[in-house]
Amino acid sequence: MNTMTAEAAAGWAAGEERRRFLLAALGHDAVDDAVTELLFEHVVLGRYHWTVVANSLAPILSEVTEVADESDWAAAADHVLDPDPPASDPAGSRRSEQGTDFTVALIRGFLRALSDDPLVRERLRSRPEVERRGFDPGLRGGVLKEEILDALRAGTEEDWNIVAGQLIAEAREVTGPAAGGGRV
């Protein structure tokens, strides 16, 4: 009989929550094109081994968080305080070191989506200063940044492998049986 200890069950549940968070982040419009291109090159063109896909996912998310500046994090922290008002994003865009142009609206939308995630919300419960209205907006944004980046970094190698496997399986369903490239 296979029984799971309470500690193992808690670890599995935490892993499921992390993987759900990573999949949600990878599904955002800010990174969708890069993820789709990576999956196309693996599934259809057969250019990459599945481990390359798994190892390429975290940098895709990092590209957006690295281009975000202090004002973007502060705007996302304001969203935590008051999620209902419509976003007022300034015009313009920022180019990442990898050469991708991200509009400010897309960057802030990505950060707001991550801040709305239950995993991040749970992490923020231990950081009450984020929800304190009198707290400095820049510092509040810094706390939010810390928690989001820590949540993204919490993904283990196993998490990324499982996420990559799920994305690859979904891409194969979309492309059909003719897409046999990148077999394990």
C-alpha positions as CSV (number, residue, x, y, z in Angstrom):
1,M,0.0,0.0,0.0
2,N,1.4,3.4,-1.0
3,T,0.6,6.0,1.6
4,M,1.9,9.5,1.7
5,T,3.1,11.1,4.9
6,A,1.5,14.4,5.9
7,E,4.8,16.1,5.1
8,A,5.0,14.5,1.7
9,A,1.4,15.5,1.0
10,A,2.1,19.1,2.0
11,G,5.2,19.1,-0.2
12,W,3.2,17.8,-3.2
13,A,0.4,20.3,-2.6
14,A,3.0,23.2,-2.5
15,G,4.5,21.9,-5.7
16,E,1.1,21.8,-7.4
17,E,0.5,25.4,-6.3
18,R,3.9,26.5,-7.6
19,R,3.4,24.8,-11.0
20,R,-0.1,26.3,-11.3
21,F,1.4,29.7,-10.7
22,L,4.2,29.2,-13.2
23,L,1.7,28.0,-15.9
24,A,-0.5,31.0,-15.3
25,A,2.5,33.3,-15.6
26,L,3.7,31.6,-18.8
27,G,0.2,32.0,-20.2
28,H,0.2,35.8,-19.9
29,D,0.2,37.9,-23.1
30,A,3.5,39.4,-22.1
31,V,5.3,36.1,-22.6
32,D,2.9,34.2,-24.8
33,D,4.7,34.8,-28.1
34,A,8.1,33.7,-26.7
35,V,6.5,30.6,-25.1
36,T,4.7,29.7,-28.4
37,E,7.8,30.2,-30.4
38,L,9.8,27.9,-28.1
39,L,7.1,25.2,-28.2
40,F,6.8,25.5,-32.0
41,E,10.6,25.1,-32.4
42,H,10.5,22.0,-30.2
43,V,7.3,20.3,-31.3
44,V,7.1,21.1,-35.0
45,L,10.7,21.8,-36.0
46,G,12.3,19.3,-33.6
47,R,15.1,21.8,-32.8
48,Y,15.3,21.3,-29.0
49,H,15.3,18.5,-26.5
50,W,12.5,18.8,-24.0
51,T,15.0,19.7,-21.3
52,V,16.0,22.8,-23.3
53,V,12.4,23.8,-23.2
54,A,12.2,23.3,-19.5
55,N,15.4,25.3,-19.0
56,S,14.2,28.1,-21.2
57,L,10.9,28.9,-19.4
58,A,12.3,30.8,-16.4
59,P,14.3,33.2,-18.5
60,I,11.2,34.0,-20.5
61,L,9.5,35.2,-17.3
62,S,12.6,37.0,-16.1
63,E,12.8,39.0,-19.3
64,V,9.6,40.8,-18.3
65,T,10.4,41.2,-14.6
66,E,13.9,42.6,-15.4
67,V,12.5,45.3,-17.7
68,A,10.0,46.5,-15.1
69,D,11.1,49.6,-13.3
70,E,10.3,50.9,-9.8
71,S,7.2,52.7,-11.1
72,D,5.8,49.5,-12.5
73,W,6.2,47.6,-9.3
74,A,4.6,50.5,-7.4
75,A,1.7,50.5,-9.8
76,A,1.3,46.7,-9.2
77,A,1.4,47.3,-5.4
78,D,-1.3,50.0,-5.8
79,H,-3.3,47.3,-7.6
80,V,-2.9,45.1,-4.5
81,L,-4.4,47.9,-2.4
82,D,-7.3,48.6,-4.7
83,P,-7.8,46.0,-7.5
84,D,-11.0,47.5,-8.9
85,P,-10.1,50.8,-10.4
86,P,-9.1,50.6,-14.1
87,A,-5.4,50.6,-14.8
88,S,-3.9,53.9,-15.8
89,D,-0.7,52.9,-17.6
90,P,1.5,55.5,-19.2
91,A,2.3,55.2,-22.9
92,G,5.6,53.9,-24.1
93,S,7.6,50.8,-24.1
94,R,10.8,49.3,-22.8
95,R,13.3,47.1,-24.6
96,S,14.8,44.1,-22.7
97,E,18.4,43.1,-23.0
98,Q,17.2,40.3,-25.3
99,G,15.8,42.9,-27.7
100,T,12.1,42.4,-26.9
101,D,9.9,45.6,-26.8
102,F,7.3,45.5,-24.0
103,T,4.7,48.2,-23.6
104,V,4.4,49.6,-20.2
105,A,0.7,48.5,-20.2
106,L,1.9,44.9,-20.9
107,I,4.5,45.0,-18.2
108,R,2.1,46.3,-15.6
109,G,-0.6,43.9,-16.7
110,F,1.8,41.0,-16.2
111,L,2.8,42.3,-12.7
112,R,-0.8,42.9,-11.7
113,A,-1.7,39.3,-12.9
114,L,1.1,37.9,-10.8
115,S,0.1,40.0,-7.8
116,D,-3.5,38.6,-8.1
117,D,-2.3,35.0,-8.1
118,P,-3.3,33.1,-4.9
119,L,0.3,32.0,-4.3
120,V,1.5,35.6,-4.3
121,R,-1.5,36.7,-2.2
122,E,-0.7,34.0,0.4
123,R,2.9,35.2,0.5
124,L,1.8,38.8,0.9
125,R,-0.3,37.9,4.0
126,S,3.0,37.8,5.9
127,R,3.9,41.3,4.6
128,P,1.1,43.6,5.9
129,E,3.0,46.7,4.9
130,V,1.9,46.1,1.3
131,E,-1.7,46.7,2.2
132,R,-1.0,49.6,4.5
133,R,-2.2,52.8,2.7
134,G,0.2,55.1,4.5
135,F,3.3,53.0,3.6
136,D,5.7,54.5,1.0
137,P,4.6,53.4,-2.5
138,G,8.2,52.7,-3.6
139,L,8.8,50.5,-0.6
140,R,5.5,48.8,-1.0
141,G,6.4,48.1,-4.6
142,G,9.8,46.7,-3.5
143,V,8.1,44.3,-1.1
144,L,5.7,43.1,-3.9
145,K,8.7,42.7,-6.2
146,E,10.5,40.6,-3.6
147,E,7.6,38.3,-3.1
148,I,6.8,37.9,-6.8
149,L,10.4,37.2,-7.7
150,D,10.8,34.8,-4.8
151,A,7.6,33.0,-5.9
152,L,9.0,32.7,-9.4
153,R,12.4,31.5,-8.1
154,A,10.7,28.9,-5.9
155,G,10.1,26.7,-8.9
156,T,12.2,23.6,-8.6
157,E,13.8,21.7,-11.4
158,E,11.0,19.1,-11.0
159,D,8.4,21.9,-11.3
160,W,9.9,23.3,-14.5
161,N,10.2,19.8,-16.0
162,I,6.5,19.1,-15.2
163,V,5.4,22.5,-16.5
164,A,7.5,22.0,-19.7
165,G,6.0,18.5,-20.1
166,Q,2.5,19.9,-19.8
167,L,3.1,22.8,-22.2
168,I,4.7,20.4,-24.7
169,A,1.7,18.0,-24.5
170,E,-0.7,20.8,-25.0
171,A,1.3,22.1,-28.0
172,R,1.3,18.6,-29.5
173,E,-2.5,18.4,-29.2
174,V,-2.8,21.7,-31.1
175,T,-0.4,20.8,-33.8
176,G,-1.7,17.2,-34.3
177,P,0.1,14.0,-35.1
178,A,2.2,15.4,-38.0
179,A,4.2,17.4,-35.4
180,G,6.6,14.6,-34.4
181,G,9.7,16.7,-33.8
182,G,11.5,17.0,-30.5
183,R,10.7,13.5,-29.3
184,V,12.1,12.5,-26.0
